[in-house]
Each structure stands twice: as C-alpha cells, then as structure tokens.
Amino acid sequence: MALSRRLRAGIAVGSAAILLAACAPGEVEGDEQEAPDEPVEVDEFDPAEHAGETLNYVYFTDGPDEQATRDIIADFEAEYDVSVNLEVLPYADLVTSVQARLSGGDAPDVVRLTGLTDFRLDLLDLRPYLGEDYAEEFLPGPMSGALGANGEVLAVPSDLTLNGPFINVDMFEEAGVDIPDVEDPWTWEEMIEAANEVREATGAPYAFAMDKSGHRLSTILSQYGTALVADGEAVLDVQTAEDALAPLVQMMDEDVMSRDFWLGAGSRYEGANEMFLAQDVPVYLSGNWQVGQFAADADFEWAAAPNPCAAECGGFPGGKYMAAFDESSNPALAAEFIRYANTAENQEPFVAAGGFLPTRADLAEDGVDFPDRQADMDVFLADLVRTPDIGYAANGDPAFGGSADELVSELDQVVAGNKDLSEAMADLRESVESLVEELH
C-alpha cells in the first residue's frame, strides 16, 4: 500500500531532525588542502562545448539498478550529444581495478563506490562545477560521508540502504506468533523470544540468521547505543558492545543461530539469504536490497519487519556514491553527468527500480512510489526516522571498513571458543584505535 501522508510527513520531519546532527568524516592523513578564504567560483556548464565527447563510467550493479542506469545514460547521451561508456565490473574487483587504472594514468571519469576511503585523495571536488550549495539538495546524513575535511563535495550519495529484518509470515502464522507493528517495534528480547517460538512450533532448524558482515553487526551496536568509529575517533564502548553481541553468541552456543554458517564463511562476507529462502529460519537480518530478490524468488509469504530496539531503535545506513576523479580528462562533463543522474526526476526511478531509499531531501519528503512491495519499503522508510545519527557518522568514517572487518574477526574468535566476549571487545577497541590513528 502507498505510504500515508501522515507517515510521509513524520519521515520527512524526523529525518531532518536526526540527520542534521550527522558530521563529515575527519581529515585523512596526507590531505594538506587549505580551507578556502573565498567562496568557490562556479564554472557555468555549456553543453554545446562538450558535444561529441565521451565519458567512461565504472560501475557495479546490485541487479535491477543496471537497466535504470542505462536508461539514464541513454537520456543523457541524447540530450547532451555525448557518449557514456558504461563499464560494469564485479563489486569484488572494483577497488583493485580502479586503483590499477589510476596508477597507470588511465583514470575513469566517473565511478560508483560504496565508500570514499580508498580514493579520497584522488577525487574531484564538485563544488566548482555544481556550486557550494549543491550539497543542500541531499539529506545531511548520507551527504556527510561524501564531504572532505574542508567542505569539499567529493561525491554525491546516489542511493541509500538500511539494514533491517525480514520475517517468514507463513511460519509466524503457523506458529500463532504476532508480527510486530511498524509503529511498535520489538525489543531485542521480544524478537529472539518470538523467533524461538516460531522455530519450535514449525520445526525450522534455526530461529535467527544474519549476514556475516561488520556492517550488519554495526546495526546491533547502534541499537545498543554505541558504534565503532565516528567523526575521526574510536567511540566503541566495550561494555555496551559486549551487551549487544552477547545474544548472538548465546544463540550460536545454543545452535538456534547457525554457528557453522558463521564460521564456515571464514573472513569473507557471506549473505544468509539462501537460508531464509529455504525457510530454514523465520527471522533474517539483512537490508532493503533483498526486497527485489525475495519478491522474485520466495515461494512463501514474507515481509520486512521494523528493526528491534534496545537503547536505540532503527537500522544502520549504507549506500552508494557517484564520484569523479581529479585526473578525469573531462571533469566538467563528469560533474554534469553526476548532477544529471541525481536530479529528482532521475533518482526517483533509479531507487524505485533498485529497491533503494532516496538520498535527495525532496524525495525523502515527498516519498517514492515503488513498483512492487511498497509496504515493505515503507517499513524501511519508517525506520529511517528511528535510526541514530551516529550511524551516518560511523559509516562515512574512513576507518569504518577496517574496523568492521576487525569486529567480524573478533566475534569469530568468540564463536570458535578462542576468546571470551569481554576480551574480544577490549581487543577490538585497541584495533579500532590503531586504525583511526593510521587513517586520520
């Protein structure tokens, strides 16, 4: 069903209140740019000057977003009389491939990224092309991860994701267990209790599953009131982290969350979506990007559920950016393409096709009509209001990726029986502090 006017208004007001507090990441070591003394001059873009030119766009796809991107490119090519060479790479190869091209003097013009850490010093400041006020078109939270230490606009957030749980509605109904209301989320204890009740009633092998991911684990940290990093500092509270992760460790000790799945993935990311599709588990913590896959592949009734609450509610944000490189042979056209792709008219069909959430302030206020599973996407939109602002500061921090990997590694040690949780979280804090010192 469509998002109600009351809920849309609540999302818009709540998002503004929450996201305004999000801050830009701290300065990256080696960035010696000085804060400008005067406003940045903006070069006016004249399409006629660029007719016949070609851009190279390095891209990875989540699936249905690729065709939406090709549609945007086709319209851009027709309107500007230019060509855009779309190079689609596997996500796993993106960073190493682009780094090799930069080293070889063959920088692409535009790139799609999940974070800026690997390329921050190589990115084009978009302000001279798009204006100093351009960043205000986007929600402050997603935009915070795209800013440089001195206010440079190094990228544009092109879509937003939010972690959150899915439930097998058929299994819940068979067990006679209530489904949580979007306006009255579970607590963590209530979610685990409900999941176990469904498991016992239906004979499912497990009660709960989640992707093996430091990003997903950060959802739980956020809900308990802490994070790995934020604004250039290690902010992890060791005791809070121990409290947050203890339920996962207990579930794996009791084999109601698959210990074999967690340890079997080794150090790499592993999604638990196949377990959910096989109906081996009634509750699965992942994120809104799964909506399209489940709509196509699930042969049972399912639904997105609101994130459980502890000290905080809501999920943990992620998303993608469009950026251009300083070494682009055509920075003005690259910046104009990024602007064009992220107008409201183009971002709306792109996020609707991909099952993403909008980053533009106007679209967040007006809402997005999704072609399928509107009610499930509305659950994620509603959870944006409850998501703590520290999540945006954490996800946009240069030290987040490495810290998230350390979080997974330390939890592995606990699940394998090599450390207790208290020791692991203390060691994690030391590792995060070292990463922050290295990267800031």
N, C-alpha and C positions, 0 to 999 in steps of 0.2 A: 504494500500500500504506500501511497505517497506520504512524505514527511509532513506532519501537520504544521500549520502556520505557527502555533504556539511553540512546538518543539524547534522549528527553524529559528524562531526569534531567540529562544533560550540558547541554542547553539551559538548563534552569532554574538550575543552579549557575553556568554560565558567564555567563548573562545577569545574574545578581545580582552577580557579581564585577566584570563590566565596567561595568554601568550605574550602580552605586553611586558611581562616580567622576564621573559627569556633574554639572555645576553649573548653577544657574539663570543666566539672562542678566543682564547688568549693568543698572544703573539707567538708565532712559530720561530724557533731558533734559526737565525740566519736571515730573517726578514728585516732589512735595515731601512725600509721605506719610512720617510718622514711624513707626519701628518701635514696635509696641505694648508698653506696660510690663506689661500683664497678659494672661493668656490670653483669646482671643476668646470672648465669650459666644455660645452657640448657641441660636437660636430653634427651639423644637420645632414641627414641622410638623403641623398638624391638617387632614386632607383635608376634613372637614366645613365648615371655614371658607371653602373655595375652590370648593365645588360650584357648578356653573353658570357658572364663569368661562371666559375664552378666552385662549389664548396664541398669539402669532404666531412661527413658526419659519421663518427664511430659510435656504434650503438650496440646495446644488448637488449634483449626482449624478455618480458615476462609472459608473452603469449599473444593475447588479442590486441595488445597495445601496438604491435608492429604494423598492422594494417592501418590503424588510426594514424600512426606516424607517417606512413606512406601517403595517406590522403592529405595530410597537412603539407607534406613536401610537394605533392603534385600541385596543390593550390598556390604554394609559394613560387614554384617554378613558373607557373602560368602568369601570375600577377607581376613578377619581377623580371621575367625573361632571363632566367638563370638556370643552372643545373645544380642539383644536390646529389652527390654520390653517397648513398647510404651503405655503410659497411657494417654488417651485423656480425658481431663476434660472440662466442660463448662467454658468459659472465666470468668464468674462471680464468679466461685468457686476457681479459680486458686490460688490467693494470700492466702486466708484463709486456703486452703487445704495444701499448701506447708509450710506455717508458722506452722501449727499444726504438720506436719511431722518433721520439724526442731526442734520444742520444744520437740518432743517425741524421738529424736535421730534416726530418720529414714529418713535422708535426701536423696532425689533422687540424681542421679549422674548429670543429665543434665536437664535443664528446658528451656522452651520457654517463654519469657517475652516481655511486651511492654515497660517496663522501669525498671530501677535497684533500684529505691528508696527504695522499701520495703525490699530488700535483700542485699543492697550494702556491708554491713559489713560481710555477710556470703559467699560472692562469692570468687571463686578460681582465683588467679592471673595466667593467662595463659602463661605469659612470660617464666617461667622456663621449659615449655613443648613445646611451639611453637616458642620461640625466641623473642628477643627485637624488631626485625624489622618486625614481623608478621603484626602489625597494618598498616604498609605501603601498604599492599595489598588492603586496603579498602579506599573508599573516606573519606577524613578527616571529613566532616560534619557528616555523620552517625556514624563514629567511635568515635567522640567526646563524645557522650553520654555513651560510653562503657568504658571510661577510669577512673581510680582512681585519687586521688589528687596528687599522686607521680608517675604517669605514668603507674600504674598497668593496664593490659588488663583484665578487669573483665568480659567481654562478647565479642561476635562477632555479629555485625549487620547482620542479615541473610536476611532481605528484607527491602525495603524502600517503604513508601507510600507518596502520596502527595495529599493534598486537592485541589479540583477544581470543576468547574460547569459542569453540563450536560444540554443539551437543547433538546427539542422535535422538531426535524427537520420538521415533518409534520405540526405542529402548526405554526412554523415560516414561512413555505412556504405558508400555507393557508392565513396567515396574510400579506404576501408580505414583511416581515421584513428580512433584511440582516443578515446572520450568520457571526459572527466575524471570521477573518482570524487568524491563529495561529501565524503569524508574525506581526499582527497588532491588539493587544487585545483591547477590550472595555476599557473605563474608567468606574468607578462605576456608574456615572450618565448615561452614554450611556447604560449600561446593564439594569438598572432599567427602563429607558425610553423604551427600546426595549421590555422588559418583559411585561410592562403595555400595550404597543401597541398590542402585541400578545394576551394578556388576553382579551382586549376589542374587538378585531376582531374575536376571536374564542369562546367567552363566557365561558372561563375557570374560575373557582371560584377564583383562585389566580394567581398572577404574579410570585412570588418567594417563594422558600422554602429552608430550610437548616436543617441539623440535629441539634437537641438540644444538643450541645456539646461545652465545653470550648475550645476544640482543634479546632473545626471549627470556632468558634468566633475569635480565635487567628489568623486565616488566614486574617481576616479583619483588625485586629490590625496591623499585619505585613504589609499589603498593604498600610496602612496609615502611617507607619513609626515608630511603637512602638511595645512593647512586654510586657508580664507580668514580666518575670524574665530572667536573663541571667548571666552566669558566677558568680553565687553566690550573685547576687544583685537584688533588686527590681528596675526595669528600666521603669515601666509603666509611661508614660506621660499622666496626667489626661486629659488635654485639647485635645490631639490627640485622646485618647480613646473615648472621648465624640463625637468628629467629626466622628470617624469611625463607631460608633454604632448608631448615630442619624438616618441614613437612614433606619435601621432595625426597630427602634422604630416607625418612621413615617409610614412605610409600615404596621406595625401591627395596628397602630392607624387608618389607612385608610382601614384596612381589605383586603389589597391586598397581605399580607403575613398572614398566619393563626395565629391569636392570641390564638385561642382555642387550636391548636396543641401545641404551645409553652408552655402555662400554664398547659395544660392537662397532660403533661409528668411529672409534679412535679419536683423533684430534680434529677431524673434519666436521663440517656442518652436516647434519642429517635431518631431513623432514620426516615427521611421523604421520604424514597424510595418508600413506597406504594402510597403516593400522586403523585409522578412522574409517576409510572407505571399506575395509574388510569387516567392519563392525566388531573389531576386537576391543574397542574402548568407547565408552559413551561420552567422554569429555576430552577435548583435544585443544590445547593452547597453541595457536599459530597466529594468523592475522588475516586481514581483509583480502589479500591477494589470492586466498584459497577459494573465495566465493565462486569465481567463474569455473574453476576446476570441479568443485563439488556440484555445481548446478549441472554440469555436463556428465559427470561420472558416477555420482552417488545414486544407488538404486533403493534408497530409503529416505524417509523424511528427516531433514536436519534443519538446524537453524543456528545463526550467530547468537551468542549469549553475552550479556554485559560482563565486563571484567569483574572479578571478585574484589572485595575491599578488605583492607587491613587498616593501617593508619591512614592510607590514601585509597582512592579509587582510580578508575581509568586505566589506560593501557600504557604503552611505550612507543614513541613515534619513530618512524623511519621514512624512507622515501628516496627519490632520485633528483638529480640536478642536471641541468644543461649548462655547460661551460665552454668557453673558447680559450685558445692558447695565445700567449704573448707572441709566439713565433708563427702564428697564422699568417699566411700570405695575403689574407683579405679580412682583417679584423672588423672593418666596418660592416661588411656583408654578414660576417659570422654573428656579430651582435644583433643585427637587424633580424636575422633568422631566428635567434633565440627569443627576441621580443615577439615576433610574429607567432611563433609556436605556442607562446604562453599568454596570448590575449585571452580574454574570457571566451570569445567565440571559438577558439581552438582548444583551449584547455578543457572546456566542459565535455565535448565529445571524446577527447582523449582519455580523461579519467573515467568517464562512463563506460567506455569500451574496455578499459583495462581493469575495472573494478577497484580503482584507486579513490582517494579522497582529494578534494581540491586544495591548492595552496593559495589561490588568489582570495583576497579578502572579500571581493564582491560575490564570488561563487560560494564561499562559506556562508555568507549572509543569505543569499537567495536560495541555496540548496541546488542539488544536482539530481536530475531525473535519470535513474539507471535503467537500462533496458530489461534487466532481469533481477530478481531478488532484492527489490527496493527495501523491503522491511529489514533484511539482514544488513544492508548497507546503512540504513538508518540507525541500527544498533551501534555501529562503529562511529557514525557521526555524533550520536548522543554521548558516547564515551569520550569524545574529544573535549567536551566541557569538563569532564571529571579528571582529565589527565594532568598530573602535576607539571608545572613549567620546568622543573629541574630535568625532566626527560629530554626536552629540546636542547638544553644546555649540555647535557651529557652526550647525546647522540651527535651533536655538532662539534664536540671537542676533539682535537687531533689525537689525543691519547685514548679515545674510546675504543677503537678497533683492537689495539693490542691489549688493552685492559680486559675487554670482553673475552678475548682468547685465553687470558690468564684465569679468568673466572671459570671458564669451562674446564680448564686443566686442573684447577684446584678441586672442583667438585668431582672430577673423575677420580682423583686420589682418595676422596672420601668414600665414594661409592665402591671403589675397589678394595676398601678396607686398609689403605696405606696411611691414612691420616684421620684424626678426628676433625669434626667440622670447625671447632674453635681454632685449632692450629692452622687449618687451611685458610680460614678467613684472615687470620693475622698475617700469614704469608702472602695472601692476596693483597692486603693493604700495602705491604712493603714493595711488592712488584708494581703496583699502580703508582706509588710514589716515584719509583725509579723511572717509569715510563713518562710520567709528567715532567720530571726533571730533564729527561732527554729531549722531549718534543716541544718544550716551551722555553 
